[in-house]
Amino acid sequence: MIAVVMSRILLTEAALLLLPLVVALLYGESVLPFLIPILILTVIGLVLRAVRPGQTALFARDGLAVVALAWIAMSAFGALPFCISGDIPHFVDAFFETVSGFTTTGASILTEVESLTYSGLFWRSFTHWVGGMGVLVFVMAILPMSDGHGMHLLRAEVPGPTVGKLVSRMSDSAKILYGIYLVMTLIEIVLLLAGGMPLFDACVHSFGTAGTGGFSSRNLSVGAYDNAYFDVVIGVFMLLFGVNFSIYFLLVRRFREVFHSEELRAYVLIVAAAVGAITVNILHMYGSVWQSLRHAFFQVSSIITTTGFATTDFNTWPTFSKAILVTLMFVGACAGSTGGGIKVARLVILSKTSLCDMRRMLHPNAVSTVRFEGKPMGDKQIRSVHLFLTVYLMVFCISCLLLSLEHMDLITTFTAVASCMNNIGPGLEIVGPMGNFSSFSYASKLLLSFDMLAGRLELFPMLLLFSPSIWKRRLPVHSSQN
């Protein structure tokens, strides 16, 4: 079954590569960088498709393995167009860039992007759009599987502490998610076109916004336009794509329930507080409240949603403002959105659990229950939040220690890992909004690629690949009657 699912994934990627191939034809560029990977993916996909599984069940561990292998394979094959075209000659660099694209991180090894081919720029940003909602969700939307198969895949891929179906059929849930995703992307493209942005740039920046990725077609990112209208449109849509997509489903079915979402209220409150604090702190740099508010709003939207677009070099901002942005890197967007980070939902649950435990210290015999979104939280759910944070800190610390062997400054090392694990893109100092990751060694780029994948897939699918038990063959269970 793993081979069957992987065949669907590889054939889907072959189909996706047809879009940048069309772009190459439109701009008179070579189609070989996309035609060769398409042929390779098609052959391997058809070979795997010929496998006839003895049993069709997908267990939880199978779902974890499929998701991790799928994202690695998609990134490895997706890097080939960059190598073949010469846009990014070295495979490790191309792999890092492609992983950054699919995981919607936006970290780049490119010192400048405007010299890339149009088809390369399109594929680079389109990976954001595909990876934003999830590769497996996309496959399930166009090639439905039975619900017994799809749920384990969805749980392993969709970010957040809880994953459920929007409707009874898993395939229908995937179609609803991508339907909402597509409509919102098209609306943003239209609004950017209305402001005078060229169609190609509008598509590239809408893909980056929708996937909360941050790849731009300009060296100076969104700041190259110096246009307040573009800043507002992209800033607002970054926040919208950072909201749990089930909220948009509720807007149609159960409108009143939207306003009862604790996570949404916390998300809005964090954004408002951060924008207000940074606006006041950078007022002396821009000379007017409007300019300060404009840049503060855009950068807060970009960082908390882990998009990574920039309109200004926030590396030059006061320490207080930079500290707020670094904090927002870890907060992240809402569960079930295209954003990365720890997620607002987990932080709300953790805060409530901490307060509940402190009350028990004062009143040991009192019975108290942690409630989230109006429902009581079970011990298993609370433990999963604590487990995630524990493993997250362990991976983060180990990555920082390994990356420190590069002998770069502490701020660069710390924020490079933070930006990759939280799928943000820019950090501070060398990896700031006007910098890049090109100065790291190939070994460090592979480490950071692992961090990007681990962060996007909520750690466990990638970590469990190193567990021997996940590779042991599951023997069929035979029942006997007495």
C-alpha positions in Angstrom: 0.0 0.0 0.0 2.9 2.3 0.7 4.1 1.7 -2.9 0.6 2.3 -4.2 0.3 5.6 -2.4 3.8 6.7 -3.4 3.0 6.0 -7.1 0.0 8.4 -6.9 2.2 11.0 -5.3 5.0 10.7 -7.9 2.5 10.8 -10.8 0.8 13.8 -9.3 4.2 15.6 -9.1 4.7 14.7 -12.8 1.4 16.4 -13.6 2.2 19.4 -11.5 5.5 19.9 -13.5 3.4 20.5 -16.6 2.5 24.0 -15.4 6.1 25.4 -15.2 6.7 23.5 -18.6 3.9 25.6 -20.1 5.4 28.7 -18.6 8.7 27.8 -20.2 7.0 27.5 -23.6 5.3 30.9 -23.1 8.6 32.6 -22.4 10.6 30.8 -25.0 12.7 28.8 -22.5 13.9 25.2 -22.7 11.4 22.6 -21.6 14.0 19.9 -20.9 14.5 20.9 -17.2 10.8 19.9 -16.7 10.4 17.2 -19.4 13.2 15.0 -18.0 11.8 14.9 -14.4 8.3 14.3 -15.8 9.5 11.3 -17.7 11.5 9.9 -14.7 8.5 10.4 -12.3 6.1 8.9 -14.7 8.2 5.7 -15.2 8.8 5.2 -11.5 5.2 6.0 -10.7 3.9 3.4 -13.2 6.3 0.8 -11.9 5.1 1.3 -8.3 1.5 1.4 -9.5 2.0 -2.2 -10.9 2.4 -3.4 -7.3 -0.6 -5.4 -6.1 -0.8 -5.2 -2.3 -1.8 -8.3 -0.3 -3.8 -6.2 2.1 -5.2 -2.7 1.5 -5.2 -1.4 5.1 -3.0 1.6 6.0 -2.1 1.7 9.7 -1.0 4.7 11.7 2.7 3.9 11.3 2.2 3.4 7.6 0.6 6.9 7.4 3.6 8.4 9.2 6.1 6.6 6.9 4.2 7.5 3.7 4.0 11.2 4.6 7.7 11.5 5.4 8.8 9.5 2.4 6.5 11.5 0.1 7.8 14.9 1.2 11.4 13.7 0.8 10.7 12.2 -2.7 8.8 15.3 -3.8 11.6 17.5 -2.8 14.3 15.4 -4.3 12.6 15.1 -7.7 11.4 18.7 -7.5 15.0 19.8 -7.3 15.9 18.3 -10.6 14.5 21.2 -12.8 16.8 23.7 -11.0 19.9 21.5 -11.6 19.1 20.7 -15.2 18.4 24.3 -16.1 21.5 25.6 -14.3 19.4 28.0 -12.1 20.9 26.1 -9.1 23.7 23.9 -10.3 24.5 21.9 -7.1 21.9 19.3 -6.1 22.2 20.0 -2.3 21.5 23.7 -2.9 18.6 22.8 -5.2 17.3 20.3 -2.7 17.4 22.9 0.1 15.6 25.4 -2.1 12.9 22.8 -3.0 12.4 21.6 0.6 12.1 25.3 1.6 9.4 25.6 -1.2 7.3 22.6 -0.4 7.5 23.2 3.4 6.6 26.8 2.8 9.6 28.0 4.7 11.0 30.5 2.2 14.6 30.2 3.3 16.9 30.6 0.2 20.5 29.9 -0.8 20.1 32.3 -3.7 22.0 35.6 -3.5 19.6 37.1 -6.0 16.6 35.7 -7.8 15.8 38.0 -10.7 18.3 36.2 -12.9 16.4 32.9 -12.7 14.4 31.7 -15.6 10.7 32.5 -15.5 9.8 28.8 -15.4 12.2 28.3 -12.5 10.7 31.2 -10.6 7.2 29.9 -11.2 8.1 26.3 -10.1 9.9 27.7 -7.1 6.8 29.6 -5.9 4.3 27.0 -7.0 5.9 24.5 -4.6 4.6 26.8 -1.9 1.1 26.6 -3.1 1.2 22.8 -3.4 2.9 22.3 0.0 0.8 24.9 1.9 -2.3 22.8 2.3 -0.3 19.5 2.1 1.0 17.2 -0.6 -1.1 14.3 0.6 -4.2 16.4 1.0 -3.8 17.6 -2.6 -3.4 14.0 -3.8 -6.5 12.9 -1.8 -8.5 15.8 -3.3 -7.8 14.7 -6.9 -7.3 10.9 -6.4 -9.7 10.0 -3.5 -8.9 7.0 -1.3 -11.1 5.3 1.2 -11.6 7.0 4.5 -9.7 4.3 6.3 -6.6 5.1 4.3 -6.9 8.9 4.2 -7.4 9.7 7.9 -4.0 8.4 8.9 -2.3 10.4 6.1 -4.2 13.5 7.1 -3.3 13.2 10.8 0.4 12.8 9.9 0.5 15.8 7.5 -1.9 18.5 8.6 -0.3 20.8 11.2 -2.0 21.3 14.6 -2.8 19.4 17.7 -6.2 18.0 16.5 -7.2 16.8 13.0 -10.7 15.8 12.0 -13.0 15.6 9.1 -15.1 18.5 7.9 -17.6 16.1 6.4 -18.2 12.4 6.7 -16.0 11.4 3.7 -12.2 12.1 3.9 -11.9 12.8 0.2 -14.7 15.3 0.4 -13.0 17.1 3.2 -9.8 17.3 1.1 -11.8 18.8 -1.8 -13.5 21.4 0.5 -10.1 22.4 1.9 -8.5 22.8 -1.5 -11.7 24.5 -2.9 -11.4 27.2 -0.2 -7.7 27.4 -0.7 -8.0 27.9 -4.5 -10.8 30.5 -4.3 -8.8 32.6 -1.7 -5.7 32.4 -4.0 -7.6 33.6 -7.0 -9.2 36.5 -5.1 -5.7 37.7 -4.0 -4.4 37.4 -7.6 -7.3 39.6 -8.8 -6.7 42.2 -6.1 -3.0 42.4 -6.9 -3.8 42.7 -10.6 -6.2 45.5 -9.7 -3.4 47.4 -8.0 -1.2 47.2 -11.1 1.0 44.2 -10.3 2.0 42.2 -13.4 0.2 38.8 -13.8 3.4 36.7 -13.4 4.4 38.6 -10.2 0.8 38.5 -8.9 0.7 34.7 -9.3 4.2 34.2 -7.7 3.3 36.4 -4.6 -0.2 34.9 -4.3 1.4 31.4 -4.2 3.8 32.5 -1.6 1.0 34.2 0.5 -1.4 31.2 0.2 1.2 28.7 1.2 2.6 31.2 3.8 6.0 30.6 2.1 7.6 33.9 1.1 9.4 33.2 -2.1 9.3 36.3 -4.3 10.3 37.1 -7.9 12.1 40.2 -6.7 15.4 40.5 -4.8 13.9 42.9 -2.3 10.8 40.8 -1.9 7.5 42.8 -1.6 9.5 45.8 -0.5 10.7 46.2 -4.2 7.3 47.6 -5.1 7.2 50.1 -2.2 3.4 50.1 -2.6 1.2 50.5 0.4 -1.8 48.9 -1.4 0.3 45.7 -2.1 1.5 45.7 1.5 -2.1 45.8 2.8 -3.5 43.2 0.4 -0.7 40.7 1.0 -0.6 41.4 4.7 -4.3 40.8 5.2 -4.2 37.6 3.1 -1.2 36.3 5.0 -3.3 36.6 8.2 -6.3 35.0 6.5 -4.2 32.0 5.4 -2.9 31.7 8.9 -6.4 31.0 10.2 -7.7 27.4 10.7 -9.4 26.5 7.4 -12.3 24.8 9.3 -13.2 28.4 10.4 -14.0 29.2 6.7 -16.1 26.0 6.5 -18.1 27.2 9.5 -18.7 30.6 7.9 -20.9 28.8 5.4 -22.5 26.2 7.7 -22.5 27.5 11.2 -21.7 31.2 11.1 -22.1 32.0 14.8 -19.7 29.4 16.0 -16.8 31.3 14.3 -16.9 34.0 17.0 -16.6 31.3 19.7 -13.3 30.1 18.5 -10.7 30.5 21.4 -7.8 30.0 19.0 -9.0 32.7 16.6 -9.5 35.2 19.4 -6.0 34.5 20.8 -4.5 34.8 17.3 -6.1 38.2 16.6 -5.2 39.4 20.1 -1.5 38.4 19.7 -1.3 40.1 16.2 -2.9 43.3 17.5 -0.7 43.5 20.6 2.5 42.8 18.5 1.6 45.4 15.8 0.8 48.0 18.5 4.0 47.5 20.4 6.3 47.5 17.3 4.6 50.5 15.8 5.4 52.6 18.9 8.9 51.2 19.1 9.9 52.0 15.5 8.1 55.3 15.3 11.3 57.3 15.5 12.7 55.4 12.5 9.9 56.2 10.0 8.7 59.6 11.2 5.0 58.9 10.9 2.4 56.7 12.5 1.1 55.4 9.2 4.6 54.3 7.9 5.4 52.7 11.2 2.0 50.9 11.4 2.3 49.8 7.7 5.7 48.1 8.2 4.8 46.8 11.7 1.5 45.2 10.4 3.2 43.6 7.4 6.1 42.1 9.3 4.0 40.8 12.2 1.6 39.2 9.6 4.6 37.8 7.7 6.4 36.3 10.8 3.4 35.0 12.9 2.0 33.2 9.8 5.6 32.0 9.0 5.4 33.5 5.5 8.7 35.4 5.4 7.9 38.2 3.0 9.6 41.5 3.8 9.0 45.2 3.0 11.9 46.5 5.0 15.1 45.3 6.7 13.8 44.6 10.2 17.3 43.5 11.1 17.9 47.2 11.7 14.9 47.6 14.0 15.4 48.2 17.8 16.1 45.1 19.9 12.6 45.2 21.5 10.9 44.9 18.0 13.3 42.1 16.9 12.6 40.3 20.2 8.9 40.4 19.4 9.4 39.0 15.9 11.6 36.2 17.2 8.9 35.3 19.8 6.3 35.3 17.0 8.5 32.8 15.1 7.8 30.2 17.8 4.1 31.1 18.2 3.2 30.5 14.6 -0.3 30.5 13.1 -3.4 28.6 13.9 -3.7 24.8 13.8 -5.1 23.6 10.5 -3.8 26.5 8.5 -0.9 26.7 6.0 1.3 28.4 8.7 4.1 26.8 10.7 5.4 27.3 14.3 4.2 25.7 17.5 0.7 26.9 16.8 -1.6 29.2 18.8 -3.9 26.3 19.8 -1.0 24.5 21.6 0.0 27.6 23.4 -3.6 28.2 24.5 -3.9 24.6 25.8 -0.5 24.8 27.5 -1.5 28.1 29.2 -4.8 26.7 30.5 -3.1 23.5 31.6 -0.5 25.5 33.6 -3.1 27.6 35.3 -5.2 24.5 36.1 -2.1 22.8 37.7 -1.3 25.9 39.8 -4.9 25.9 41.1 -4.5 22.3 42.1 -1.4 23.4 44.2 -3.7 25.7 46.1 -6.7 23.4 46.2 -5.4 19.8 46.0 -8.9 18.3 46.4 -10.6 20.5 43.8 -11.7 18.9 40.5 -10.8 21.0 37.6 -11.0 20.3 33.8 -9.1 22.0 31.0 -11.5 23.1 28.3 -10.6 24.2 24.8 -13.1 25.5 22.2 -15.9 24.7 24.6 -14.9 21.0 25.0 -13.1 19.2 27.9 -9.6 18.1 27.0 -8.7 14.5 27.8 -5.4 13.5 29.4 -4.3 12.0 26.1 -4.7 15.3 24.2 -2.9 17.2 26.9 0.0 14.7 27.0 0.3 15.0 23.2 0.8 18.8 23.5 3.5 18.3 26.2 5.1 15.5 24.2 5.3 17.8 21.1 6.9 20.7 23.0 9.4 18.4 24.7 10.5 16.8 21.4 10.4 20.2 19.7 12.9 21.6 22.3 15.2 18.6 22.0 15.4 18.8 18.2 15.8 22.5 18.4 18.7 22.3 20.9 20.5 19.5 19.0 20.1 21.4 15.7 21.6 24.6 17.3 24.5 22.7 18.7 25.3 21.0 15.4 24.9 24.2 13.4 27.2 26.0 15.8 30.0 24.0 14.4 29.9 26.4 11.5 31.4 29.0 13.8 28.9 31.7 12.9 27.5 34.2 15.5 25.0 33.0 18.0 22.1 35.1 16.7 22.6 33.8 13.2 22.8 30.2 14.4 19.8 30.5 16.7 17.5 32.3 14.3 18.5 30.1 11.3 17.3 27.0 13.2 14.2 28.9 14.5 13.3 30.0 11.0 13.7 26.6 9.4 12.0 24.6 12.2 9.1 27.0 12.2 9.0 27.3 8.4 9.5 31.1 8.4 12.5 31.8 6.1 14.3 34.9 7.2 16.1 35.1 10.6 18.5 37.8 11.9 22.0 38.9 11.1 23.5 36.8 8.2 20.1 35.0 7.5 18.1 38.3 7.9 15.5 39.5 5.4 18.2 40.9 3.1 20.6 37.9 3.6 20.4 34.2 2.7 21.6 30.7 3.7 24.3 30.4 1.0 27.2 30.7 3.4 26.3 27.5 5.2 28.1 24.2 4.3 26.4 21.4 2.4 26.1 19.4 5.6 24.4 22.3 7.4 22.1 22.8 4.5 21.0 19.1 4.8 20.5 19.6 8.6 18.4 22.6 8.0 16.5 20.8 5.3 15.7 18.1 7.8 14.6 20.8 10.3 12.3 22.3 7.6 10.7 18.9 6.9 10.4 18.0 10.6 8.8 21.4 11.4 6.3 21.2 8.6 5.3 17.6 9.4 5.1 18.2 13.2 8.3 16.3 13.9 7.2 12.8 14.4 6.9 11.5 10.8 10.5 12.5 10.1 11.9 11.3 13.5 10.1 7.9 13.2 12.0 7.2 10.0 15.0 6.5 12.2 13.0 3.9 14.3 13.8 0.3 13.3 10.2 -0.8 14.3 8.6 1.3 11.5 10.5 -0.7 8.9 9.6 -4.1 10.3 7.2 -6.0 8.0 3.7 -6.2 9.5 2.5 -9.8 9.3 -1.1 -10.4 8.4 -3.3 -11.3 11.4 -5.3 -14.5 11.0 -8.3 -15.0 13.2 -9.3 -18.5 14.4 -12.6 -19.8 15.6 -13.0 -22.1 18.6 
